[in-house]
Amino acid sequence: MTFNEAAKIANEGKKIRRKNWKGYWYLKEGRMFNKYWVMHLSSGKEISKNFSNATIFNCLAEDWEVVDDTVESPAGEYTVVNSK
């Protein structure tokens, strides 16, 4: 799916990632009802600012998936819920 499609799903509270990523992105509630993107890395670290310049290329990709972060394999991967 495109990033636009995935972002709409993320806005509903679900987590998204690109195919073959071990981590995922999600939207978090901020102050004054603003949402912001958070990158959850496979190491468990989360980054909410200072996204790299490569982020624009990720947003243009069409291999986004919805993931279930409640099911993690021993390899640190998450179950795919929906993929187009």
PyMOL Python script that loads the backbone (N, CA, C, O; Angstrom):
from pymol import cmd

cmd.read_pdbstr("""\
ATOM      1  N   MET A   1       0.838  -1.173   0.000  1.00  0.00           N
ATOM      2  CA  MET A   1       0.000   0.000   0.000  1.00  0.00           C
ATOM      3  C   MET A   1       0.888   1.244   0.000  1.00  0.00           C
ATOM      4  O   MET A   1       2.061   1.175   0.369  1.00  0.00           O
ATOM      5  N   THR A   2       0.341   2.348  -0.404  1.00  0.00           N
ATOM      6  CA  THR A   2       1.102   3.599  -0.419  1.00  0.00           C
ATOM      7  C   THR A   2       1.191   4.175   0.989  1.00  0.00           C
ATOM      8  O   THR A   2       0.462   3.759   1.889  1.00  0.00           O
ATOM      9  N   PHE A   3       2.096   5.139   1.168  1.00  0.00           N
ATOM     10  CA  PHE A   3       2.213   5.782   2.467  1.00  0.00           C
ATOM     11  C   PHE A   3       0.926   6.528   2.812  1.00  0.00           C
ATOM     12  O   PHE A   3       0.512   6.546   3.972  1.00  0.00           O
ATOM     13  N   ASN A   4       0.297   7.138   1.821  1.00  0.00           N
ATOM     14  CA  ASN A   4      -0.955   7.853   2.065  1.00  0.00           C
ATOM     15  C   ASN A   4      -2.007   6.918   2.636  1.00  0.00           C
ATOM     16  O   ASN A   4      -2.697   7.276   3.591  1.00  0.00           O
ATOM     17  N   GLU A   5      -2.140   5.720   2.065  1.00  0.00           N
ATOM     18  CA  GLU A   5      -3.092   4.740   2.580  1.00  0.00           C
ATOM     19  C   GLU A   5      -2.699   4.291   3.989  1.00  0.00           C
ATOM     20  O   GLU A   5      -3.542   4.189   4.880  1.00  0.00           O
ATOM     21  N   ALA A   6      -1.400   4.026   4.174  1.00  0.00           N
ATOM     22  CA  ALA A   6      -0.906   3.571   5.478  1.00  0.00           C
ATOM     23  C   ALA A   6      -1.066   4.656   6.541  1.00  0.00           C
ATOM     24  O   ALA A   6      -1.392   4.352   7.689  1.00  0.00           O
ATOM     25  N   ALA A   7      -0.840   5.913   6.173  1.00  0.00           N
ATOM     26  CA  ALA A   7      -0.960   7.018   7.126  1.00  0.00           C
ATOM     27  C   ALA A   7      -2.401   7.165   7.619  1.00  0.00           C
ATOM     28  O   ALA A   7      -2.630   7.478   8.787  1.00  0.00           O
ATOM     29  N   LYS A   8      -3.363   6.940   6.735  1.00  0.00           N
ATOM     30  CA  LYS A   8      -4.768   6.996   7.146  1.00  0.00           C
ATOM     31  C   LYS A   8      -5.058   5.910   8.177  1.00  0.00           C
ATOM     32  O   LYS A   8      -5.783   6.144   9.144  1.00  0.00           O
ATOM     33  N   ILE A   9      -4.491   4.726   7.971  1.00  0.00           N
ATOM     34  CA  ILE A   9      -4.677   3.624   8.915  1.00  0.00           C
ATOM     35  C   ILE A   9      -3.962   3.933  10.228  1.00  0.00           C
ATOM     36  O   ILE A   9      -4.484   3.645  11.305  1.00  0.00           O
ATOM     37  N   ALA A  10      -2.762   4.522  10.139  1.00  0.00           N
ATOM     38  CA  ALA A  10      -2.019   4.900  11.352  1.00  0.00           C
ATOM     39  C   ALA A  10      -2.802   5.935  12.150  1.00  0.00           C
ATOM     40  O   ALA A  10      -2.752   5.944  13.380  1.00  0.00           O
ATOM     41  N   ASN A  11      -3.518   6.797  11.459  1.00  0.00           N
ATOM     42  CA  ASN A  11      -4.325   7.811  12.127  1.00  0.00           C
ATOM     43  C   ASN A  11      -5.465   7.183  12.939  1.00  0.00           C
ATOM     44  O   ASN A  11      -6.025   7.828  13.826  1.00  0.00           O
ATOM     45  N   GLU A  12      -5.802   5.939  12.636  1.00  0.00           N
ATOM     46  CA  GLU A  12      -6.824   5.200  13.382  1.00  0.00           C
ATOM     47  C   GLU A  12      -6.222   4.472  14.589  1.00  0.00           C
ATOM     48  O   GLU A  12      -6.934   3.772  15.310  1.00  0.00           O
ATOM     49  N   GLY A  13      -4.904   4.635  14.811  1.00  0.00           N
ATOM     50  CA  GLY A  13      -4.265   4.031  15.970  1.00  0.00           C
ATOM     51  C   GLY A  13      -3.447   2.785  15.685  1.00  0.00           C
ATOM     52  O   GLY A  13      -2.889   2.187  16.605  1.00  0.00           O
ATOM     53  N   LYS A  14      -3.368   2.387  14.429  1.00  0.00           N
ATOM     54  CA  LYS A  14      -2.603   1.198  14.078  1.00  0.00           C
ATOM     55  C   LYS A  14      -1.154   1.567  13.764  1.00  0.00           C
ATOM     56  O   LYS A  14      -0.842   2.731  13.514  1.00  0.00           O
ATOM     57  N   LYS A  15      -0.284   0.576  13.779  1.00  0.00           N
ATOM     58  CA  LYS A  15       1.135   0.777  13.493  1.00  0.00           C
ATOM     59  C   LYS A  15       1.431   0.322  12.072  1.00  0.00           C
ATOM     60  O   LYS A  15       0.826  -0.631  11.581  1.00  0.00           O
ATOM     61  N   ILE A  16       2.356   1.000  11.416  1.00  0.00           N
ATOM     62  CA  ILE A  16       2.677   0.686  10.028  1.00  0.00           C
ATOM     63  C   ILE A  16       4.185   0.520   9.865  1.00  0.00           C
ATOM     64  O   ILE A  16       4.976   1.004  10.675  1.00  0.00           O
ATOM     65  N   ARG A  17       4.553  -0.167   8.811  1.00  0.00           N
ATOM     66  CA  ARG A  17       5.969  -0.320   8.484  1.00  0.00           C
ATOM     67  C   ARG A  17       6.094  -0.607   6.997  1.00  0.00           C
ATOM     68  O   ARG A  17       5.115  -0.899   6.310  1.00  0.00           O
ATOM     69  N   ARG A  18       7.328  -0.515   6.525  1.00  0.00           N
ATOM     70  CA  ARG A  18       7.614  -0.948   5.166  1.00  0.00           C
ATOM     71  C   ARG A  18       7.965  -2.418   5.199  1.00  0.00           C
ATOM     72  O   ARG A  18       8.481  -2.921   6.197  1.00  0.00           O
ATOM     73  N   LYS A  19       7.683  -3.106   4.104  1.00  0.00           N
ATOM     74  CA  LYS A  19       7.998  -4.522   3.997  1.00  0.00           C
ATOM     75  C   LYS A  19       9.475  -4.726   4.334  1.00  0.00           C
ATOM     76  O   LYS A  19      10.327  -3.950   3.901  1.00  0.00           O
ATOM     77  N   ASN A  20       9.764  -5.739   5.083  1.00  0.00           N
ATOM     78  CA  ASN A  20      11.112  -6.123   5.517  1.00  0.00           C
ATOM     79  C   ASN A  20      11.667  -5.285   6.658  1.00  0.00           C
ATOM     80  O   ASN A  20      12.795  -5.528   7.089  1.00  0.00           O
ATOM     81  N   TRP A  21      10.923  -4.307   7.165  1.00  0.00           N
ATOM     82  CA  TRP A  21      11.360  -3.589   8.366  1.00  0.00           C
ATOM     83  C   TRP A  21      11.054  -4.439   9.587  1.00  0.00           C
ATOM     84  O   TRP A  21      10.045  -5.143   9.620  1.00  0.00           O
ATOM     85  N   LYS A  22      11.915  -4.376  10.584  1.00  0.00           N
ATOM     86  CA  LYS A  22      11.645  -5.071  11.844  1.00  0.00           C
ATOM     87  C   LYS A  22      10.955  -4.133  12.835  1.00  0.00           C
ATOM     88  O   LYS A  22      10.288  -4.596  13.760  1.00  0.00           O
ATOM     89  N   GLY A  23      11.105  -2.848  12.655  1.00  0.00           N
ATOM     90  CA  GLY A  23      10.427  -1.860  13.492  1.00  0.00           C
ATOM     91  C   GLY A  23       9.173  -1.362  12.800  1.00  0.00           C
ATOM     92  O   GLY A  23       8.714  -1.956  11.824  1.00  0.00           O
ATOM     93  N   TYR A  24       8.620  -0.268  13.309  1.00  0.00           N
ATOM     94  CA  TYR A  24       7.402   0.285  12.720  1.00  0.00           C
ATOM     95  C   TYR A  24       7.290   1.769  13.067  1.00  0.00           C
ATOM     96  O   TYR A  24       8.049   2.281  13.890  1.00  0.00           O
ATOM     97  N   TRP A  25       6.348   2.447  12.439  1.00  0.00           N
ATOM     98  CA  TRP A  25       6.007   3.841  12.745  1.00  0.00           C
ATOM     99  C   TRP A  25       4.595   3.863  13.322  1.00  0.00           C
ATOM    100  O   TRP A  25       3.761   3.015  13.005  1.00  0.00           O
ATOM    101  N   TYR A  26       4.352   4.845  14.169  1.00  0.00           N
ATOM    102  CA  TYR A  26       2.988   5.073  14.651  1.00  0.00           C
ATOM    103  C   TYR A  26       2.816   6.543  15.001  1.00  0.00           C
ATOM    104  O   TYR A  26       3.786   7.283  15.169  1.00  0.00           O
ATOM    105  N   LEU A  27       1.550   6.945  15.107  1.00  0.00           N
ATOM    106  CA  LEU A  27       1.221   8.314  15.491  1.00  0.00           C
ATOM    107  C   LEU A  27       0.937   8.349  16.984  1.00  0.00           C
ATOM    108  O   LEU A  27       0.230   7.491  17.512  1.00  0.00           O
ATOM    109  N   LYS A  28       1.486   9.336  17.650  1.00  0.00           N
ATOM    110  CA  LYS A  28       1.307   9.489  19.095  1.00  0.00           C
ATOM    111  C   LYS A  28       0.617  10.817  19.365  1.00  0.00           C
ATOM    112  O   LYS A  28       0.881  11.819  18.701  1.00  0.00           O
ATOM    113  N   GLU A  29      -0.265  10.805  20.347  1.00  0.00           N
ATOM    114  CA  GLU A  29      -0.968  12.040  20.728  1.00  0.00           C
ATOM    115  C   GLU A  29       0.009  12.990  21.411  1.00  0.00           C
ATOM    116  O   GLU A  29       0.766  12.590  22.295  1.00  0.00           O
ATOM    117  N   GLY A  30      -0.018  14.226  21.000  1.00  0.00           N
ATOM    118  CA  GLY A  30       0.815  15.247  21.616  1.00  0.00           C
ATOM    119  C   GLY A  30      -0.036  16.247  22.364  1.00  0.00           C
ATOM    120  O   GLY A  30      -1.219  16.022  22.618  1.00  0.00           O
ATOM    121  N   ARG A  31       0.583  17.343  22.706  1.00  0.00           N
ATOM    122  CA  ARG A  31      -0.159  18.412  23.373  1.00  0.00           C
ATOM    123  C   ARG A  31      -1.097  19.101  22.400  1.00  0.00           C
ATOM    124  O   ARG A  31      -0.829  19.149  21.199  1.00  0.00           O
ATOM    125  N   MET A  32      -2.161  19.617  22.899  1.00  0.00           N
ATOM    126  CA  MET A  32      -3.121  20.389  22.094  1.00  0.00           C
ATOM    127  C   MET A  32      -3.701  19.566  20.944  1.00  0.00           C
ATOM    128  O   MET A  32      -3.973  20.108  19.873  1.00  0.00           O
ATOM    129  N   PHE A  33      -3.890  18.273  21.154  1.00  0.00           N
ATOM    130  CA  PHE A  33      -4.517  17.385  20.185  1.00  0.00           C
ATOM    131  C   PHE A  33      -3.710  17.179  18.908  1.00  0.00           C
ATOM    132  O   PHE A  33      -4.248  16.683  17.918  1.00  0.00           O
ATOM    133  N   ASN A  34      -2.460  17.540  18.910  1.00  0.00           N
ATOM    134  CA  ASN A  34      -1.618  17.319  17.740  1.00  0.00           C
ATOM    135  C   ASN A  34      -1.013  15.923  17.810  1.00  0.00           C
ATOM    136  O   ASN A  34      -0.629  15.459  18.884  1.00  0.00           O
ATOM    137  N   LYS A  35      -0.931  15.262  16.674  1.00  0.00           N
ATOM    138  CA  LYS A  35      -0.293  13.957  16.607  1.00  0.00           C
ATOM    139  C   LYS A  35       1.075  14.129  15.954  1.00  0.00           C
ATOM    140  O   LYS A  35       1.280  15.039  15.152  1.00  0.00           O
ATOM    141  N   TYR A  36       1.997  13.255  16.302  1.00  0.00           N
ATOM    142  CA  TYR A  36       3.305  13.275  15.670  1.00  0.00           C
ATOM    143  C   TYR A  36       3.796  11.843  15.456  1.00  0.00           C
ATOM    144  O   TYR A  36       3.393  10.917  16.161  1.00  0.00           O
ATOM    145  N   TRP A  37       4.675  11.687  14.464  1.00  0.00           N
ATOM    146  CA  TRP A  37       5.189  10.369  14.105  1.00  0.00           C
ATOM    147  C   TRP A  37       6.266   9.926  15.072  1.00  0.00           C
ATOM    148  O   TRP A  37       7.088  10.727  15.517  1.00  0.00           O
ATOM    149  N   VAL A  38       6.255   8.630  15.396  1.00  0.00           N
ATOM    150  CA  VAL A  38       7.284   8.009  16.214  1.00  0.00           C
ATOM    151  C   VAL A  38       7.794   6.791  15.448  1.00  0.00           C
ATOM    152  O   VAL A  38       7.007   5.998  14.933  1.00  0.00           O
ATOM    153  N   MET A  39       9.121   6.650  15.378  1.00  0.00           N
ATOM    154  CA  MET A  39       9.733   5.456  14.793  1.00  0.00           C
ATOM    155  C   MET A  39      10.102   4.520  15.934  1.00  0.00           C
ATOM    156  O   MET A  39      10.876   4.893  16.815  1.00  0.00           O
ATOM    157  N   HIS A  40       9.558   3.315  15.925  1.00  0.00           N
ATOM    158  CA  HIS A  40       9.919   2.291  16.902  1.00  0.00           C
ATOM    159  C   HIS A  40      10.924   1.379  16.204  1.00  0.00           C
ATOM    160  O   HIS A  40      10.559   0.638  15.291  1.00  0.00           O
ATOM    161  N   LEU A  41      12.185   1.428  16.627  1.00  0.00           N
ATOM    162  CA  LEU A  41      13.242   0.652  15.989  1.00  0.00           C
ATOM    163  C   LEU A  41      13.246  -0.781  16.507  1.00  0.00           C
ATOM    164  O   LEU A  41      12.701  -1.060  17.575  1.00  0.00           O
ATOM    165  N   SER A  42      13.855  -1.683  15.758  1.00  0.00           N
ATOM    166  CA  SER A  42      13.896  -3.094  16.170  1.00  0.00           C
ATOM    167  C   SER A  42      14.648  -3.274  17.487  1.00  0.00           C
ATOM    168  O   SER A  42      14.453  -4.275  18.176  1.00  0.00           O
ATOM    169  N   SER A  43      15.499  -2.323  17.840  1.00  0.00           N
ATOM    170  CA  SER A  43      16.232  -2.381  19.110  1.00  0.00           C
ATOM    171  C   SER A  43      15.344  -2.023  20.305  1.00  0.00           C
ATOM    172  O   SER A  43      15.733  -2.212  21.458  1.00  0.00           O
ATOM    173  N   GLY A  44      14.137  -1.500  20.011  1.00  0.00           N
ATOM    174  CA  GLY A  44      13.231  -1.063  21.061  1.00  0.00           C
ATOM    175  C   GLY A  44      13.297   0.437  21.300  1.00  0.00           C
ATOM    176  O   GLY A  44      12.427   0.998  21.966  1.00  0.00           O
ATOM    177  N   LYS A  45      14.313   1.086  20.766  1.00  0.00           N
ATOM    178  CA  LYS A  45      14.459   2.541  20.895  1.00  0.00           C
ATOM    179  C   LYS A  45      13.401   3.226  20.038  1.00  0.00           C
ATOM    180  O   LYS A  45      13.034   2.734  18.970  1.00  0.00           O
ATOM    181  N   GLU A  46      12.916   4.369  20.521  1.00  0.00           N
ATOM    182  CA  GLU A  46      11.954   5.143  19.754  1.00  0.00           C
ATOM    183  C   GLU A  46      12.508   6.525  19.455  1.00  0.00           C
ATOM    184  O   GLU A  46      13.127   7.162  20.307  1.00  0.00           O
ATOM    185  N   ILE A  47      12.274   6.974  18.233  1.00  0.00           N
ATOM    186  CA  ILE A  47      12.733   8.285  17.767  1.00  0.00           C
ATOM    187  C   ILE A  47      11.512   9.070  17.328  1.00  0.00           C
ATOM    188  O   ILE A  47      10.715   8.585  16.525  1.00  0.00           O
ATOM    189  N   SER A  48      11.361  10.276  17.845  1.00  0.00           N
ATOM    190  CA  SER A  48      10.198  11.079  17.461  1.00  0.00           C
ATOM    191  C   SER A  48      10.586  12.391  16.801  1.00  0.00           C
ATOM    192  O   SER A  48       9.714  13.198  16.479  1.00  0.00           O
ATOM    193  N   LYS A  49      11.856  12.616  16.598  1.00  0.00           N
ATOM    194  CA  LYS A  49      12.294  13.815  15.886  1.00  0.00           C
ATOM    195  C   LYS A  49      13.607  13.510  15.194  1.00  0.00           C
ATOM    196  O   LYS A  49      14.177  12.434  15.374  1.00  0.00           O
ATOM    197  N   ASN A  50      14.072  14.433  14.422  1.00  0.00           N
ATOM    198  CA  ASN A  50      15.323  14.273  13.681  1.00  0.00           C
ATOM    199  C   ASN A  50      15.281  13.093  12.719  1.00  0.00           C
ATOM    200  O   ASN A  50      16.249  12.341  12.611  1.00  0.00           O
ATOM    201  N   PHE A  51      14.162  12.933  12.021  1.00  0.00           N
ATOM    202  CA  PHE A  51      14.077  11.898  10.991  1.00  0.00           C
ATOM    203  C   PHE A  51      15.124  12.216   9.925  1.00  0.00           C
ATOM    204  O   PHE A  51      15.401  13.385   9.656  1.00  0.00           O
ATOM    205  N   SER A  52      15.686  11.218   9.339  1.00  0.00           N
ATOM    206  CA  SER A  52      16.729  11.411   8.334  1.00  0.00           C
ATOM    207  C   SER A  52      16.131  11.873   7.013  1.00  0.00           C
ATOM    208  O   SER A  52      14.916  11.841   6.817  1.00  0.00           O
ATOM    209  N   ASN A  53      17.014  12.307   6.105  1.00  0.00           N
ATOM    210  CA  ASN A  53      16.569  12.715   4.774  1.00  0.00           C
ATOM    211  C   ASN A  53      15.996  11.532   4.001  1.00  0.00           C
ATOM    212  O   ASN A  53      15.222  11.726   3.064  1.00  0.00           O
ATOM    213  N   ALA A  54      16.363  10.317   4.378  1.00  0.00           N
ATOM    214  CA  ALA A  54      15.844   9.120   3.707  1.00  0.00           C
ATOM    215  C   ALA A  54      14.352   8.947   3.952  1.00  0.00           C
ATOM    216  O   ALA A  54      13.699   8.190   3.234  1.00  0.00           O
ATOM    217  N   THR A  55      13.801   9.627   4.943  1.00  0.00           N
ATOM    218  CA  THR A  55      12.386   9.484   5.268  1.00  0.00           C
ATOM    219  C   THR A  55      11.501   9.825   4.076  1.00  0.00           C
ATOM    220  O   THR A  55      10.479   9.169   3.875  1.00  0.00           O
ATOM    221  N   ILE A  56      11.853  10.814   3.291  1.00  0.00           N
ATOM    222  CA  ILE A  56      11.050  11.184   2.126  1.00  0.00           C
ATOM    223  C   ILE A  56      10.957  10.026   1.155  1.00  0.00           C
ATOM    224  O   ILE A  56       9.905   9.818   0.550  1.00  0.00           O
ATOM    225  N   PHE A  57      12.034   9.263   0.988  1.00  0.00           N
ATOM    226  CA  PHE A  57      11.997   8.110   0.095  1.00  0.00           C
ATOM    227  C   PHE A  57      11.100   7.013   0.658  1.00  0.00           C
ATOM    228  O   PHE A  57      10.426   6.315  -0.100  1.00  0.00           O
ATOM    229  N   ASN A  58      11.084   6.858   1.966  1.00  0.00           N
ATOM    230  CA  ASN A  58      10.177   5.898   2.582  1.00  0.00           C
ATOM    231  C   ASN A  58       8.728   6.294   2.336  1.00  0.00           C
ATOM    232  O   ASN A  58       7.886   5.436   2.072  1.00  0.00           O
ATOM    233  N   CYS A  59       8.437   7.568   2.421  1.00  0.00           N
ATOM    234  CA  CYS A  59       7.068   8.044   2.216  1.00  0.00           C
ATOM    235  C   CYS A  59       6.609   7.859   0.773  1.00  0.00           C
ATOM    236  O   CYS A  59       5.409   7.778   0.512  1.00  0.00           O
ATOM    237  N   LEU A  60       7.540   7.793  -0.154  1.00  0.00           N
ATOM    238  CA  LEU A  60       7.194   7.587  -1.559  1.00  0.00           C
ATOM    239  C   LEU A  60       7.056   6.105  -1.917  1.00  0.00           C
ATOM    240  O   LEU A  60       6.555   5.774  -2.992  1.00  0.00           O
ATOM    241  N   ALA A  61       7.491   5.223  -1.036  1.00  0.00           N
ATOM    242  CA  ALA A  61       7.436   3.784  -1.302  1.00  0.00           C
ATOM    243  C   ALA A  61       5.995   3.271  -1.289  1.00  0.00           C
ATOM    244  O   ALA A  61       5.109   3.897  -0.707  1.00  0.00           O
ATOM    245  N   GLU A  62       5.776   2.142  -1.929  1.00  0.00           N
ATOM    246  CA  GLU A  62       4.435   1.558  -2.011  1.00  0.00           C
ATOM    247  C   GLU A  62       4.385   0.159  -1.410  1.00  0.00           C
ATOM    248  O   GLU A  62       3.562  -0.663  -1.813  1.00  0.00           O
ATOM    249  N   ASP A  63       5.263  -0.116  -0.446  1.00  0.00           N
ATOM    250  CA  ASP A  63       5.283  -1.440   0.183  1.00  0.00           C
ATOM    251  C   ASP A  63       5.000  -1.361   1.683  1.00  0.00           C
ATOM    252  O   ASP A  63       5.566  -2.119   2.471  1.00  0.00           O
ATOM    253  N   TRP A  64       4.127  -0.443   2.064  1.00  0.00           N
ATOM    254  CA  TRP A  64       3.767  -0.272   3.475  1.00  0.00           C
ATOM    255  C   TRP A  64       2.799  -1.363   3.911  1.00  0.00           C
ATOM    256  O   TRP A  64       1.999  -1.852   3.113  1.00  0.00           O
ATOM    257  N   GLU A  65       2.879  -1.744   5.196  1.00  0.00           N
ATOM    258  CA  GLU A  65       2.035  -2.775   5.781  1.00  0.00           C
ATOM    259  C   GLU A  65       1.519  -2.301   7.131  1.00  0.00           C
ATOM    260  O   GLU A  65       2.111  -1.417   7.750  1.00  0.00           O
ATOM    261  N   VAL A  66       0.423  -2.883   7.586  1.00  0.00           N
ATOM    262  CA  VAL A  66      -0.079  -2.655   8.933  1.00  0.00           C
ATOM    263  C   VAL A  66       0.436  -3.815   9.778  1.00  0.00           C
ATOM    264  O   VAL A  66       0.377  -4.969   9.355  1.00  0.00           O
ATOM    265  N   VAL A  67       0.946  -3.507  10.980  1.00  0.00           N
ATOM    266  CA  VAL A  67       1.505  -4.556  11.825  1.00  0.00           C
ATOM    267  C   VAL A  67       0.793  -4.648  13.163  1.00  0.00           C
ATOM    268  O   VAL A  67       0.164  -3.695  13.624  1.00  0.00           O
ATOM    269  N   ASP A  68       0.909  -5.817  13.771  1.00  0.00           N
ATOM    270  CA  ASP A  68       0.378  -6.064  15.111  1.00  0.00           C
ATOM    271  C   ASP A  68       1.571  -6.147  16.043  1.00  0.00           C
ATOM    272  O   ASP A  68       2.281  -7.153  16.039  1.00  0.00           O
ATOM    273  N   ASP A  69       1.810  -5.120  16.841  1.00  0.00           N
ATOM    274  CA  ASP A  69       2.979  -5.092  17.712  1.00  0.00           C
ATOM    275  C   ASP A  69       2.795  -5.912  18.979  1.00  0.00           C
ATOM    276  O   ASP A  69       3.689  -5.961  19.824  1.00  0.00           O
ATOM    277  N   THR A  70       1.639  -6.559  19.114  1.00  0.00           N
ATOM    278  CA  THR A  70       1.431  -7.397  20.298  1.00  0.00           C
ATOM    279  C   THR A  70       1.988  -8.806  20.086  1.00  0.00           C
ATOM    280  O   THR A  70       2.110  -9.576  21.039  1.00  0.00           O
ATOM    281  N   VAL A  71       2.328  -9.145  18.832  1.00  0.00           N
ATOM    282  CA  VAL A  71       2.865 -10.467  18.515  1.00  0.00           C
ATOM    283  C   VAL A  71       4.260 -10.295  17.942  1.00  0.00           C
ATOM    284  O   VAL A  71       4.419  -9.877  16.795  1.00  0.00           O
ATOM    285  N   GLU A  72       5.276 -10.619  18.743  1.00  0.00           N
ATOM    286  CA  GLU A  72       6.656 -10.452  18.312  1.00  0.00           C
ATOM    287  C   GLU A  72       7.352 -11.805  18.285  1.00  0.00           C
ATOM    288  O   GLU A  72       7.243 -12.583  19.233  1.00  0.00           O
ATOM    289  N   SER A  73       8.066 -12.087  17.199  1.00  0.00           N
ATOM    290  CA  SER A  73       8.801 -13.344  17.085  1.00  0.00           C
ATOM    291  C   SER A  73      10.132 -13.223  17.822  1.00  0.00           C
ATOM    292  O   SER A  73      10.539 -12.119  18.182  1.00  0.00           O
ATOM    293  N   PRO A  74      10.811 -14.340  18.049  1.00  0.00           N
ATOM    294  CA  PRO A  74      12.132 -14.271  18.693  1.00  0.00           C
ATOM    295  C   PRO A  74      13.138 -13.424  17.910  1.00  0.00           C
ATOM    296  O   PRO A  74      14.090 -12.903  18.490  1.00  0.00           O
ATOM    297  N   ALA A  75      12.935 -13.282  16.607  1.00  0.00           N
ATOM    298  CA  ALA A  75      13.837 -12.478  15.775  1.00  0.00           C
ATOM    299  C   ALA A  75      13.521 -10.990  15.871  1.00  0.00           C
ATOM    300  O   ALA A  75      14.169 -10.180  15.208  1.00  0.00           O
ATOM    301  N   GLY A  76      12.543 -10.620  16.682  1.00  0.00           N
ATOM    302  CA  GLY A  76      12.198  -9.211  16.839  1.00  0.00           C
ATOM    303  C   GLY A  76      11.285  -8.681  15.759  1.00  0.00           C
ATOM    304  O   GLY A  76      11.169  -7.467  15.587  1.00  0.00           O
ATOM    305  N   GLU A  77      10.629  -9.575  15.023  1.00  0.00           N
ATOM    306  CA  GLU A  77       9.742  -9.154  13.956  1.00  0.00           C
ATOM    307  C   GLU A  77       8.293  -9.168  14.441  1.00  0.00           C
ATOM    308  O   GLU A  77       7.950  -9.903  15.367  1.00  0.00           O
ATOM    309  N   TYR A  78       7.457  -8.365  13.820  1.00  0.00           N
ATOM    310  CA  TYR A  78       6.058  -8.241  14.201  1.00  0.00           C
ATOM    311  C   TYR A  78       5.179  -8.861  13.128  1.00  0.00           C
ATOM    312  O   TYR A  78       5.567  -8.925  11.962  1.00  0.00           O
ATOM    313  N   THR A  79       4.014  -9.310  13.514  1.00  0.00           N
ATOM    314  CA  THR A  79       3.080  -9.954  12.606  1.00  0.00           C
ATOM    315  C   THR A  79       2.443  -8.914  11.683  1.00  0.00           C
ATOM    316  O   THR A  79       2.040  -7.842  12.134  1.00  0.00           O
ATOM    317  N   VAL A  80       2.356  -9.232  10.399  1.00  0.00           N
ATOM    318  CA  VAL A  80       1.702  -8.354   9.437  1.00  0.00           C
ATOM    319  C   VAL A  80       0.202  -8.590   9.514  1.00  0.00           C
ATOM    320  O   VAL A  80      -0.260  -9.728   9.434  1.00  0.00           O
ATOM    321  N   VAL A  81      -0.552  -7.515   9.670  1.00  0.00           N
ATOM    322  CA  VAL A  81      -2.012  -7.585   9.747  1.00  0.00           C
ATOM    323  C   VAL A  81      -2.621  -7.407   8.373  1.00  0.00           C
ATOM    324  O   VAL A  81      -3.558  -8.120   8.014  1.00  0.00           O
ATOM    325  N   ASN A  82      -2.104  -6.466   7.597  1.00  0.00           N
ATOM    326  CA  ASN A  82      -2.666  -6.134   6.306  1.00  0.00           C
ATOM    327  C   ASN A  82      -1.569  -5.664   5.383  1.00  0.00           C
ATOM    328  O   ASN A  82      -0.756  -4.822   5.763  1.00  0.00           O
ATOM    329  N   SER A  83      -1.534  -6.186   4.199  1.00  0.00           N
ATOM    330  CA  SER A  83      -0.546  -5.789   3.203  1.00  0.00           C
ATOM    331  C   SER A  83      -1.191  -5.837   1.844  1.00  0.00           C
ATOM    332  O   SER A  83      -1.951  -6.759   1.546  1.00  0.00           O
ATOM    333  N   LYS A  84      -0.899  -4.852   1.013  1.00  0.00           N
ATOM    334  CA  LYS A  84      -1.434  -4.868  -0.367  1.00  0.00           C
ATOM    335  C   LYS A  84      -0.309  -5.158  -1.321  1.00  0.00           C
ATOM    336  O   LYS A  84      -0.526  -5.219  -2.531  1.00  0.00           O
TER     337      LYS A  84
END
""", "prot")
cmd.dss("prot")
cmd.show_as("cartoon", "prot")
cmd.util.cbc("prot")
cmd.orient("prot")
